[in-house]
Each structure stands twice: as C-alpha cells, then as structure tokens.
Amino acid sequence: MKVFAHRGASGDYPENTILAFDKALELDIYGLELDVHKSKDGHLVVIHDEDIQRTFKGKGLVADYTLAELKKFNCRKFEFIENLNCKIPTLREVFELIKNTDITLNIEAKTDLIHSDLEQDILDLIKEYNFEEKTLISSFNHECIKIFKNLNNNLKYGALYGCKNDYASESNVVEHARKLGVYSINISKDLITKEMVDLAHENGLKIFVYTVNTPIIMRKMIEFNVDGVFSDYPDLMNEIIKEN
C-alpha cells in the first residue's frame, strides 16, 4: 500500500511547511501530499486554505498577498512560531527538497473557490524539474482537471471526491472518474466501500483514500485493498501495515 504523508507529517508538525515535509522524508513513505495556491504576484505557494488565518498569524486571502508578504507570516502553532522552516513555502522549495529522492508528490490544485489559472504554471515547474514520472495532480474542481489534461494529457491525475454530490452526474464514482479519464479516485474515508474499490480496480483505476488517521480506519483500508492512503500519521500507518 502506498502511504502519502498528508500535508507532510502534519500530525506532529505544522501542515504544509518545509519542516513537516522534511520530517516526513525521514519516514518510510511513498509520497507527500500538498496543496497549492497562487500568490498575488504569481508564485505557486503551498498552503491548504484560501485564507491564511487558520494556520498562520494573519488574515486575508492568499491571492491578495505577494510572496514576500506571505513569507512574513509566522506559524500559528506557538511552539513553531519562530521556526524559519514553518513559513509558507513555495512549490519550488518543495521540489528542491525532494529532487534527489524517489518520493512521489501529490499536488492538489486548490481552485475550489478561487480559480487563479495555476495549471500551466504547475506543469511548467514539473517539466523544469523533470518530475513527470513522480507527480500526481489532483483537485476537487474537476473542470480544473480537464484544463490540466487539455494542456498535458501525459501526466497522472486524480479526481478528488468528498461527498456523493461530487459524482452525482453519474451512477457511481467509478463511472464518473472513468469518464474524466483520470488515473486515480482520491476519495474520502467516509465514502469508500469495498465494492467501490473492486469496481475501480476492474476499470483500471487506483483508489487513494483520505484522511486515514486512526488504527480502525487504517485496518479497514488494508481490508478493502485500497491502493494508497493519505495520512497525517504516516509512521502509524506503516506500523499498522506491518502488523498485517
């Protein structure tokens, strides 16, 4: 089973920071998962929310700040406030961190509420680093995936699903993903069933499940034979895998 460190080792360190990614690289993981927005001056930055206030000491939209302004905000977790590796990183900084590893990167394009035309920029950076074989691009915005595929149909794409409405136009999630032409179904642990996994595999689709953080759910994912999981606690996930 492929284990992705969800926003880095985010169960123990501030999510989507260089520190969290660096600590995750010390573990036996298949990949890192992260979220990408675009700054006011066009830089690809790694942060989950459109608004910075949940994770950083500030407020306002990522899209309203330049990269230099974003870099001034300190991490909200008090024990990491002064840690320089807990600033908002750029996607390029993460690429630099993993460029000499065999780590796969799941890049979630955060275009759910604000579409900032980041698709070509992400593809250009992937090409610059020759990361075509070690990248999976995902999004809840399936129109965004279509844009990516129109620009470059040779990469791996994952369609994210958080509720049944995300695939309501089709009879089931596998049919929806199949028509999108994606590599994987990246789906909430609350939606996954063994029948869904089996049907996906019959149709040549991978199933990656988020966010798998408890031993009970971890064991269930092993039982379901999913292809991979996104976890805030990748070391715990590996411990559970070794038990089976």
Disulfide bonds with the S-S distance in Angstrom:
none
